[in-house]
Amino acid sequence: MDTYALKRDTILKALQQGLEPLDYVLAMWEGGAAAFDRVDEWSDIDIQFVVEDGRADEAFVVIEQALEALSPIDLKLHTPSLPWPGVFQWFYRLQDGGPYLLVDTAVIERSAPEKLLQPEIHGKAVFYFDKAGIEASVPAWDTQAWQERLEERLQAMQVNFEMFQSHTLKELNRGHWLEAFGFYQAYTLRPLVEALRIRYAPTRYNFHTRYVYDEFPPQVVQRLERLYFVKDGMDICQKRLEAEAWFEELISA
């Protein structure tokens, strides 16, 4: 049961009131669980802002002021390197919001080529304001280009999978169970999950285990759980064989 006083609606309202009046802040929307209509009592807040170029630092100052007016910030984390130019991220944990209601903020410059708004990947964003038509400017989904990307990725996955099964096997032969377990996770299960994502959720093929309970059939999730939870080295041996057969079946299909 959530016993913390601060609720997500209060946080979102405070951010909107603090940022919308600023002429250099152009849009605010919620992604994450809200964009997939999956908000529950453990969901955090994924909030994005678009600002004029060069104004991201100013926006974060106002964001922190808005949050601190509600509760002390007892922990914050800057993501130093993101794969998208012009996108900046801070995480905040509020004392009165509890451990789950983290505020994940992304400030995106107007000229940034990636706005993290493709509904096929990020869900349907929940906009609180949009002064510059940011939502309408998202390019149409290019199905052919995505299909070509997946085909290229599948070819690489197949080679990588076959190449690196030996890493797990040699550590099993040495009796190095911890190293074998690490390689089993990295080189057997991770590509297996990616192949399953291409089968069931291809626009989010690189999300690994994120959302599998929502996007995979229940029987697939149950089968994966059994492969993930191993009890000893011999169990890794058997389940690696099962995972390998499943991966090859998916690639062939």
N, C-alpha and C positions, 0 to 999 in steps of 0.2 A: 504494500500500500504506500502511495506517495504521500509523505508527510511534510514535504518542503512547501514553503509558503508561495514561492515564486512560480508562476505558470507560464507556459509558452505564449499564450495570447498576450499577456502583459509585456513580455519581452518584445514581441513583434510590434506591438502598438508603440512602445517607447522608441524603437528603432525607426519606425515610420515617421513619428512625430519629430524626431531629431534630425533625420536626413532629408525628408521630402522638401522642406522649405529652402534647402541650399540649391542655388542655381547651378552648381557644378555637379550635383548628383542627379542623374537622369532616370534611373529606374531602380526598383527594388522588387525582388521576387524570392519565393521560397522553393527550394528543390528538395532532394532527398525523399524521405518518407512521405512528405506532403504531396510531392509531385506524382507519387504512385498511389495516393490515397491509402497509405498504410500506417498512418500515425497511431501510435499506441503509447502507453504510459512510460515506455523506455526509449522513445524516440528522442533524438537530439534535434537541433534546429539548423538546417542548412540554408543560409541566407546569402543572396548575391546582390551586389550593387554595381551599376555601371556609372562611371564618373568621367568627366573630361580628362583628357590625357594630362599626366603630371600631377593629378590631385588625389592620388590614392592615399598618400600619407595623411593628408588633411582629413579625408573621410574616416580613416581608422581612429584618428583622435576623437572625432565626434561620436563614432560608434562606442568607443570605450567610455566616453563621458555619459552617454545614454545608458549603458549597462551599469556603470558605477552608481548612477542615480537610483537604481533599483536594488543593488546588492553589491557588497564588496566582491571584486574579482580575486578569487583565491588561487587561480592558476591560469596561465596563458602560454600559448605556444605559437611561434611563427614557423610556417613552412618555408624554408629558405630557397628551395629550387623547385619550380613547377614546370611541367612540360609545355605550358602555353605562355608565350610572351604577352606581357601586359595584364597578367592575372596574378593577384597577390592574396595571400590567405593567412588568417589568424584564427586560432581556436581559443575560446574563453570558457572557463568554468566559474560559475557564480556560486558564492557561498550559500545563498538562499534558494538556489535552483537544484541542488543535489548533484550526484555524480553522473546522472544520465542526461540531464538537460544541458548538454554542452552547446555552445553557440559557435557554429562553424561558419565563419564569414569569409566570403570571397569578394574582393573589390576588383572590378574589371575596367580597364581603360576603354574609352569609346572606340579607339582604333584597333583594339585587339581582335585578331581574326577569329578567335574562339570565344564564344560567349557562354558555353556550357548550357545551351538551350535546345539542342536537338531532341524533340520529344521521343524519337525512336530510341535514343540512348538514355536520356536523363528524365524521362517522364514529362508530364504536363505541368509546367511551372505555374505556381500560384503568384500572380502579380499583385503588388500593393500599390504601386504607381509606375507609370511609364510615360515620361514626358517626351521622349524622342522616337517612339515607335520601334523600340528595340525588339519587342516580340515579333512584330511583323517583318523585321529585317532578316530573320533566320532563313538561310537558303533551303530550298526544297531538298528532300532526301534523295540522294543519288543511289538508287538500288543497284544499278550495274556496277558502279565503282566499288560499292561495298562488297558485292559478290566477288569481284576480282580480288579484293583485299583478303577475303576469307579463303579463297582458293590458294592464294600465295601463302597464306599463313598455314593452311593445312599441309601443304607440301613441306614446309620447313619443320612443322611439328612432327611429321612422320619420320624424317631423317633424324631429328634430335632425339626422339623417343628411342629409336633403334640404336643410335650411337651410344647413349648414356645409361642404358639398363645395366651395363657392365659395372658401373660405379656401385650400384647397390649390391650386385652379385659378389663382387670381390670382397666387399666388407662383410658380407654374410659368410663367405668362405673363411675369412680371417677371424670370425667371431667378434667383430667390432659392431655390436648391436646398435649403439647410438649413431655411429656414422652411417650404418646401413639404413637406419630409420630416417635420418635426414635426407639421404639420397632417394629413398622410396617416396618421401613426401614431395621432393623437388622434381624428380625425373620420371616418376610413374603417376602419382596421383594428380599433380598439378596439370600436366598435359591431358590427362583423362578428363578432368573437370572442364578444361577448355574445349575439348572435343564435344563434350556434352552440352556446353553452352552454345557452341555453333549449331548443334542439333536443335536445342529447345529455346535459346534466347540469343540468336546470332548477332543482334545489334549491340549486345553487351558481352561479347565473347571473351573479353579480357578482364571481366570483373571477378574472376576466380570464384570463390565460394559465396560471394556477396549475392544475396537474394535467391539462393538456390531453393530455399523452402517455399518461395512464392512462384518461382519460374520453372521448376522441374516437377515432373509427376511424382507423387508420393512414393511410388515403388522404386523410382530411380534414387531418390534421396535415401531411402532405407538401405538400398544396395551400397551406396557410397559410404554411409555411416559405418557399415560393417567393414568396408575396406580401410577406412581411416583409423578405426580403433583396433590396435594390435596389442597382443599381450606379451610376445617374446620374439626372438629371432626366427624360430620355426614358423610362427604365424606370419611374419613378414614374407618368408619364402613362399608360402601358399597363396597369400593374398596378392603378392606381386604377380604371380602367374595369372590369377583371375583378372586383375586389373589390366594386364597386358592383353589378354584375350578380348576383353571388353573394348579396349582402345582400338585394336585391330578391326574389330567388328564395326565400330563407329566410322573409322577411316574408310573402310571398304564400302560402307553405305553412302 
